[in-house]
Amino acid sequence: MKKKNQRLAIGVRMAFGVMLVLANMDAANSQPQERALRAFEVVRSVLQHPRCQNCHIAGDSPFQDDKETPHEQFVVRGPTGRGAIANECSSCHQKTNLPAAYGEHAPPGSPGWRLPPPETKMIFNGVSARELCRTIKNRRATGGRDLASMLAHIRSNKQVAWGWAPGANRATPPVSRAETVSAFKTWMESGAPCPL
């Protein structure tokens, strides 16, 4: 009986040891995943901020301001994302923000002001974090951009840059552009997992 109890105790210790090793392996494997998901949350907080999501819409009429107000002047996406004929975005939106003397409701501006074209809307507005993640990983939704190209777009595009310098009293995203780029890179290099 004593030997049987000793073997049982050894078996329990071995099983417990294996469970600890497996638990440690799971913890080690989940740390990069958790880090990646935290990084994606930073990216999500920017992409779903009004500066980005006002133009990344499911429909064809963008929003303005920080409260998802439908754009005035009956603005629509148009066939290329630059507005309808005779009501193009560039009719009001210049290459830079207008001077403060024009008032706080003056149209903002950046080079190439536009919405994504209708065939690649890249919808950020009104979607879950998981749907957003899937969208930016889907090359059909991003106009053929892979994740490295999406990172370059966030890092280098002048209209994207405008989001952090929108002028007037417009809110800026919750983190800087550099922090967004860093978080996107961390997420991408960690396998780009999507939240559940």
N, C-alpha and C positions, 0 to 999 in steps of 0.2 A: 504494500500500500504506500509506503514511504517513497519507493522508487517511482511509483506511478504519479504521486503528487509532485515529485521533483521534475519528472518529465513534463507534466502538465504546466508547472511553473515556468520551466524553460521555454516551452511552447508559447505560453502567454507572453513572456518577455520578448521572444523573437517576433511574434505577431505584432506586439506593441511597437517594437523597434522598426519593423517594416512599415507600420502605419505612420510612425514619426517621419521616416525617410520620405514616404509618399506625400505626406502633408507638407514637408519642407520643399519637396520638388514642386508641388502644386503652388505653394506660396511663391517660390522663385519664378515659376512660369507665369503666375498671374500678375506679378509686379510690373513687367513690361506692358502687359495688356492694360492694367489699371492706369499706368503712366500715360499710355497712348489715349485711353478714353478721357483722362483728365485734360490732355492736350487738345483733343477734339472738342471738348466742352468750351475751351477758350475760343477756338475757331468758330464754333456754332454761335457763341454769344456775339461775335462780330457779324457773321453772315446774316443772322436774324435780327440785327439792329436796324432801325429805320434807314440808316445811310446805305445799307445794301439791299434790304428786302423791299424797299419802296419800288425798286425797278425790277427785281427778280420775282415776278408775279405770275400767277396762274392764268389770269385773264389778259386783256389787252390794254387796260387803262391803269397807268401807274398811280402810286400814292404820292403825296407830298407831306411835308412837315414830319413831326415825330409821333403823330396819332393816327396813321393810316387814313388820312383824309384823301378821298378821291381827287386826282389832279384836276384843277380848274381848266377852263378853255377846251373841254371835251377832248383832251389829249388821248391818242391811242398809239399803240405800238407801230403800226404800219407794216409794210411788207419786208422791211429790212431792220426794223427796230429803231429807226430814226424818225418815226412819226408818220402821220398820213401826209399825202401830197398837199401842199399849200398850208400845212400846219406841222412842219418838221420841228424837231426838238431845237435845232439851231436857230429857229426864228426868235426864240426867247433866250435860250441858254447859250451864252458866249463861251469863249475859250478859257475864261477865268471868272471868278466871282466878281460881280459888279462892286464898285466902291460903296462903302457904308452910307455915303450921302444919298444913295438911291433908296434908302430905307430898308427896314428889316424884311420886307416881303419881296424884295427884288429877286429875280430868278438866279439861282446859283449857276456856276459855270465851271467847265473843265474841258480840256481837249477831247473832241470826239464824243460829246454828250449823246447818250443813246440808251435804249433798253436792249437786252439780248434779242436776237432775231426770233421770229415766231417758231422756227423749227428747233431751236435750242434755247428754250426759255430759262433753263436752270432755276427752277422755282425754289425760292428760299422762304417765301411768305406763306404762313398757314400750314406748314408741314412739321412733322415730328423730327426730333434729332436724328432718328434712324433713317427717315425718308431723306432728310437733307444729306446725310452721309452717303447714302446710296446714289443720290443725284450727282454729287461732285465726284464720285468714283465711276460714273457711267459716261463713257466717252461719247455715246450718242446724245446725251443730255448736255454735254459741255462743248459741243462743236468739235469733237475729236481730241480735246485736250486730255492728256493723262495727268496723273497727280503731280508729276514734276512740272508740267506746263501750267497747271492750276497754281502751284506754288509761285512760279515765275510771274503769273498774272497778278497775284496778290502783291508780290514784292515790287513789280516794276510798272504796272499799268497806271497811266496818269489819271484816268477817271476813277480808278480804285483809290488812288492816293487822295483824291478830293474828299473821300469819306472822313478822313482825319483832319481836314481843314475846310469844313463846309461853309464857313462864314456865318454872318448874322448871329442869331441865337440858336442855331441848330445844334443839337446834341451830337457828340462824337461817340464812336464805339467805346466799349468799356475798357479796352486795352489798346496799347499803341500798335502801330503797323509793325514795328520790329518784333514786338511780343507775339503778334498774330502770325507773322512769318515763322518765327521760332517754334511756336506751338504746332503749326501746320507741318513743319519739317519733322518734328518729334513724332507726331501722329503718323505721318507717311513712312518714316524710317522704322517705325515699330509695327508695321504690317497694316496700318490704316483700318483698324477694326471699327465696326459700327456699333453704337450702343443698342441695347435691346429695347 
